[in-house]
Amino acid sequence: MDMLNAMQTFVAVAENNGITAAADKLGCSKAIVSRTLSLLEERLDVRLLNRTTRKVSVTEAGTEYLEHCRAMLEQNAEIENRFAEKGLEPQGHLRISSPMTFGTQHITPVLPEFMEKYPKVQVDIQMTDRYVDIVEQGMDLAIRIGATGSDSLIVRKFAETLHQVVAAPALIKKMSGPPKTVDDLKSWPSVVYSLRAAAPSWQSTRSNTDLERARSNNGEAILKLAEAGVGYAYIPSFIVQDSIKAGNLQILLPGIAEETTPLYILYPHRRRLALKTRVFIDFMVQKFSNM
């Protein structure tokens, strides 16, 4: 028995609410559809459909098996697409949404390599720290740090970064030395990233909002304010690593006030994913998996 064909037949019957409609969609006779369903139920030893002369309905077991069939068929289609595309060349406009700082510091520098490898792909990278609805804006994919947003998008992790607490040497001196505990930070002025969805796990709710000296929706702005000694900042390591090496900022409470944050690629659909999008996703995973 061809199980892939049987799964396709079962899905067609379930999605089209009947054997006749499924037969029309599959381009075969009703007898073949009925026989395939019977053999499938016999093999699984479970009833998948309730049949009457007027309608067909999916049983409880059938509902569970339907989800399995859809997943298996989608995986098979993806693999077939990959094989079919081996002889094709990626091409077309690739529209990318990216956070500002990560886009300028990390994506832009590797784009020449990507475009040299795939000369028929034209890249349009839109950088903003605000949430972008990539479906509404017609983007092929988005880069996100931490939060993933819409449940309707496909999410793939491609790297990790470390969020750390940093402060300028001048501020540390002004506060009579580095903090020894997380609670000590409650008396320190801070510079806050305004688009952060939630407080870090190590930080308790702060009651004194006067200690928040500045806020911004841009990582570079947070960096400059922290370097100037306005307040401490909680910021990704990819933004501050050069400043730390130069001695402009120091890490506070290493190993305590820090979190590992995943970096994601989000895209609308896995099935029939454009080759230009697929090769860029693979490229990003390759370039940043050891970040």
Secondary structure as a PSIPRED ss2 file (coil, helix, strand):
# PSIPRED VFORMAT (PSIPRED V4.0)

   1 M C   1.000  0.000  0.000
   2 D C   1.000  0.000  0.000
   3 M H   0.000  1.000  0.000
   4 L H   0.000  1.000  0.000
   5 N H   0.000  1.000  0.000
   6 A H   0.000  1.000  0.000
   7 M H   0.000  1.000  0.000
   8 Q H   0.000  1.000  0.000
   9 T H   0.000  1.000  0.000
  10 F H   0.000  1.000  0.000
  11 V H   0.000  1.000  0.000
  12 A H   0.000  1.000  0.000
  13 V H   0.000  1.000  0.000
  14 A H   0.000  1.000  0.000
  15 E H   0.000  1.000  0.000
  16 N H   0.000  1.000  0.000
  17 N C   1.000  0.000  0.000
  18 G C   1.000  0.000  0.000
  19 I H   0.000  1.000  0.000
  20 T H   0.000  1.000  0.000
  21 A H   0.000  1.000  0.000
  22 A H   0.000  1.000  0.000
  23 A H   0.000  1.000  0.000
  24 D H   0.000  1.000  0.000
  25 K H   0.000  1.000  0.000
  26 L H   0.000  1.000  0.000
  27 G C   1.000  0.000  0.000
  28 C C   1.000  0.000  0.000
  29 S C   1.000  0.000  0.000
  30 K H   0.000  1.000  0.000
  31 A H   0.000  1.000  0.000
  32 I H   0.000  1.000  0.000
  33 V H   0.000  1.000  0.000
  34 S H   0.000  1.000  0.000
  35 R H   0.000  1.000  0.000
  36 T H   0.000  1.000  0.000
  37 L H   0.000  1.000  0.000
  38 S H   0.000  1.000  0.000
  39 L H   0.000  1.000  0.000
  40 L H   0.000  1.000  0.000
  41 E H   0.000  1.000  0.000
  42 E H   0.000  1.000  0.000
  43 R H   0.000  1.000  0.000
  44 L H   0.000  1.000  0.000
  45 D C   1.000  0.000  0.000
  46 V C   1.000  0.000  0.000
  47 R C   1.000  0.000  0.000
  48 L C   1.000  0.000  0.000
  49 L E   0.000  0.000  1.000
  50 N E   0.000  0.000  1.000
  51 R E   0.000  0.000  1.000
  52 T C   1.000  0.000  0.000
  53 T C   1.000  0.000  0.000
  54 R C   1.000  0.000  0.000
  55 K C   1.000  0.000  0.000
  56 V E   0.000  0.000  1.000
  57 S E   0.000  0.000  1.000
  58 V E   0.000  0.000  1.000
  59 T C   1.000  0.000  0.000
  60 E H   0.000  1.000  0.000
  61 A H   0.000  1.000  0.000
  62 G H   0.000  1.000  0.000
  63 T H   0.000  1.000  0.000
  64 E H   0.000  1.000  0.000
  65 Y H   0.000  1.000  0.000
  66 L H   0.000  1.000  0.000
  67 E H   0.000  1.000  0.000
  68 H H   0.000  1.000  0.000
  69 C H   0.000  1.000  0.000
  70 R H   0.000  1.000  0.000
  71 A H   0.000  1.000  0.000
  72 M H   0.000  1.000  0.000
  73 L H   0.000  1.000  0.000
  74 E H   0.000  1.000  0.000
  75 Q H   0.000  1.000  0.000
  76 N H   0.000  1.000  0.000
  77 A H   0.000  1.000  0.000
  78 E H   0.000  1.000  0.000
  79 I H   0.000  1.000  0.000
  80 E H   0.000  1.000  0.000
  81 N H   0.000  1.000  0.000
  82 R H   0.000  1.000  0.000
  83 F H   0.000  1.000  0.000
  84 A H   0.000  1.000  0.000
  85 E H   0.000  1.000  0.000
  86 K H   0.000  1.000  0.000
  87 G H   0.000  1.000  0.000
  88 L C   1.000  0.000  0.000
  89 E C   1.000  0.000  0.000
  90 P C   1.000  0.000  0.000
  91 Q C   1.000  0.000  0.000
  92 G E   0.000  0.000  1.000
  93 H E   0.000  0.000  1.000
  94 L E   0.000  0.000  1.000
  95 R E   0.000  0.000  1.000
  96 I E   0.000  0.000  1.000
  97 S E   0.000  0.000  1.000
  98 S E   0.000  0.000  1.000
  99 P C   1.000  0.000  0.000
 100 M H   0.000  1.000  0.000
 101 T H   0.000  1.000  0.000
 102 F H   0.000  1.000  0.000
 103 G H   0.000  1.000  0.000
 104 T H   0.000  1.000  0.000
 105 Q H   0.000  1.000  0.000
 106 H H   0.000  1.000  0.000
 107 I H   0.000  1.000  0.000
 108 T H   0.000  1.000  0.000
 109 P H   0.000  1.000  0.000
 110 V H   0.000  1.000  0.000
 111 L H   0.000  1.000  0.000
 112 P H   0.000  1.000  0.000
 113 E H   0.000  1.000  0.000
 114 F H   0.000  1.000  0.000
 115 M H   0.000  1.000  0.000
 116 E H   0.000  1.000  0.000
 117 K H   0.000  1.000  0.000
 118 Y C   1.000  0.000  0.000
 119 P C   1.000  0.000  0.000
 120 K C   1.000  0.000  0.000
 121 V E   0.000  0.000  1.000
 122 Q E   0.000  0.000  1.000
 123 V E   0.000  0.000  1.000
 124 D E   0.000  0.000  1.000
 125 I E   0.000  0.000  1.000
 126 Q E   0.000  0.000  1.000
 127 M E   0.000  0.000  1.000
 128 T C   1.000  0.000  0.000
 129 D C   1.000  0.000  0.000
 130 R C   1.000  0.000  0.000
 131 Y C   1.000  0.000  0.000
 132 V C   1.000  0.000  0.000
 133 D C   1.000  0.000  0.000
 134 I C   1.000  0.000  0.000
 135 V C   1.000  0.000  0.000
 136 E C   1.000  0.000  0.000
 137 Q C   1.000  0.000  0.000
 138 G C   1.000  0.000  0.000
 139 M C   1.000  0.000  0.000
 140 D C   1.000  0.000  0.000
 141 L E   0.000  0.000  1.000
 142 A E   0.000  0.000  1.000
 143 I E   0.000  0.000  1.000
 144 R E   0.000  0.000  1.000
 145 I E   0.000  0.000  1.000
 146 G C   1.000  0.000  0.000
 147 A C   1.000  0.000  0.000
 148 T C   1.000  0.000  0.000
 149 G C   1.000  0.000  0.000
 150 S C   1.000  0.000  0.000
 151 D C   1.000  0.000  0.000
 152 S C   1.000  0.000  0.000
 153 L C   1.000  0.000  0.000
 154 I E   0.000  0.000  1.000
 155 V E   0.000  0.000  1.000
 156 R E   0.000  0.000  1.000
 157 K E   0.000  0.000  1.000
 158 F E   0.000  0.000  1.000
 159 A E   0.000  0.000  1.000
 160 E E   0.000  0.000  1.000
 161 T E   0.000  0.000  1.000
 162 L E   0.000  0.000  1.000
 163 H E   0.000  0.000  1.000
 164 Q E   0.000  0.000  1.000
 165 V E   0.000  0.000  1.000
 166 V E   0.000  0.000  1.000
 167 A E   0.000  0.000  1.000
 168 A C   1.000  0.000  0.000
 169 P H   0.000  1.000  0.000
 170 A H   0.000  1.000  0.000
 171 L H   0.000  1.000  0.000
 172 I H   0.000  1.000  0.000
 173 K H   0.000  1.000  0.000
 174 K H   0.000  1.000  0.000
 175 M C   1.000  0.000  0.000
 176 S C   1.000  0.000  0.000
 177 G C   1.000  0.000  0.000
 178 P C   1.000  0.000  0.000
 179 P C   1.000  0.000  0.000
 180 K C   1.000  0.000  0.000
 181 T C   1.000  0.000  0.000
 182 V H   0.000  1.000  0.000
 183 D H   0.000  1.000  0.000
 184 D H   0.000  1.000  0.000
 185 L H   0.000  1.000  0.000
 186 K H   0.000  1.000  0.000
 187 S H   0.000  1.000  0.000
 188 W C   1.000  0.000  0.000
 189 P C   1.000  0.000  0.000
 190 S E   0.000  0.000  1.000
 191 V E   0.000  0.000  1.000
 192 V E   0.000  0.000  1.000
 193 Y E   0.000  0.000  1.000
 194 S C   1.000  0.000  0.000
 195 L C   1.000  0.000  0.000
 196 R C   1.000  0.000  0.000
 197 A C   1.000  0.000  0.000
 198 A C   1.000  0.000  0.000
 199 A C   1.000  0.000  0.000
 200 P C   1.000  0.000  0.000
 201 S C   1.000  0.000  0.000
 202 W C   1.000  0.000  0.000
 203 Q C   1.000  0.000  0.000
 204 S C   1.000  0.000  0.000
 205 T C   1.000  0.000  0.000
 206 R C   1.000  0.000  0.000
 207 S C   1.000  0.000  0.000
 208 N C   1.000  0.000  0.000
 209 T H   0.000  1.000  0.000
 210 D H   0.000  1.000  0.000
 211 L H   0.000  1.000  0.000
 212 E E   0.000  0.000  1.000
 213 R E   0.000  0.000  1.000
 214 A E   0.000  0.000  1.000
 215 R E   0.000  0.000  1.000
 216 S E   0.000  0.000  1.000
 217 N C   1.000  0.000  0.000
 218 N C   1.000  0.000  0.000
 219 G H   0.000  1.000  0.000
 220 E H   0.000  1.000  0.000
 221 A H   0.000  1.000  0.000
 222 I H   0.000  1.000  0.000
 223 L H   0.000  1.000  0.000
 224 K H   0.000  1.000  0.000
 225 L H   0.000  1.000  0.000
 226 A H   0.000  1.000  0.000
 227 E H   0.000  1.000  0.000
 228 A C   1.000  0.000  0.000
 229 G C   1.000  0.000  0.000
 230 V C   1.000  0.000  0.000
 231 G C   1.000  0.000  0.000
 232 Y E   0.000  0.000  1.000
 233 A E   0.000  0.000  1.000
 234 Y E   0.000  0.000  1.000
 235 I E   0.000  0.000  1.000
 236 P E   0.000  0.000  1.000
 237 S H   0.000  1.000  0.000
 238 F H   0.000  1.000  0.000
 239 I H   0.000  1.000  0.000
 240 V H   0.000  1.000  0.000
 241 Q H   0.000  1.000  0.000
 242 D H   0.000  1.000  0.000
 243 S H   0.000  1.000  0.000
 244 I H   0.000  1.000  0.000
 245 K H   0.000  1.000  0.000
 246 A H   0.000  1.000  0.000
 247 G C   1.000  0.000  0.000
 248 N C   1.000  0.000  0.000
 249 L C   1.000  0.000  0.000
 250 Q E   0.000  0.000  1.000
 251 I E   0.000  0.000  1.000
 252 L E   0.000  0.000  1.000
 253 L C   1.000  0.000  0.000
 254 P C   1.000  0.000  0.000
 255 G C   1.000  0.000  0.000
 256 I C   1.000  0.000  0.000
 257 A C   1.000  0.000  0.000
 258 E E   0.000  0.000  1.000
 259 E E   0.000  0.000  1.000
 260 T E   0.000  0.000  1.000
 261 T E   0.000  0.000  1.000
 262 P E   0.000  0.000  1.000
 263 L E   0.000  0.000  1.000
 264 Y E   0.000  0.000  1.000
 265 I E   0.000  0.000  1.000
 266 L E   0.000  0.000  1.000
 267 Y E   0.000  0.000  1.000
 268 P C   1.000  0.000  0.000
 269 H C   1.000  0.000  0.000
 270 R C   1.000  0.000  0.000
 271 R C   1.000  0.000  0.000
 272 R C   1.000  0.000  0.000
 273 L C   1.000  0.000  0.000
 274 A C   1.000  0.000  0.000
 275 L H   0.000  1.000  0.000
 276 K H   0.000  1.000  0.000
 277 T H   0.000  1.000  0.000
 278 R H   0.000  1.000  0.000
 279 V H   0.000  1.000  0.000
 280 F H   0.000  1.000  0.000
 281 I H   0.000  1.000  0.000
 282 D H   0.000  1.000  0.000
 283 F H   0.000  1.000  0.000
 284 M H   0.000  1.000  0.000
 285 V H   0.000  1.000  0.000
 286 Q H   0.000  1.000  0.000
 287 K H   0.000  1.000  0.000
 288 F H   0.000  1.000  0.000
 289 S C   1.000  0.000  0.000
 290 N C   1.000  0.000  0.000
 291 M C   1.000  0.000  0.000
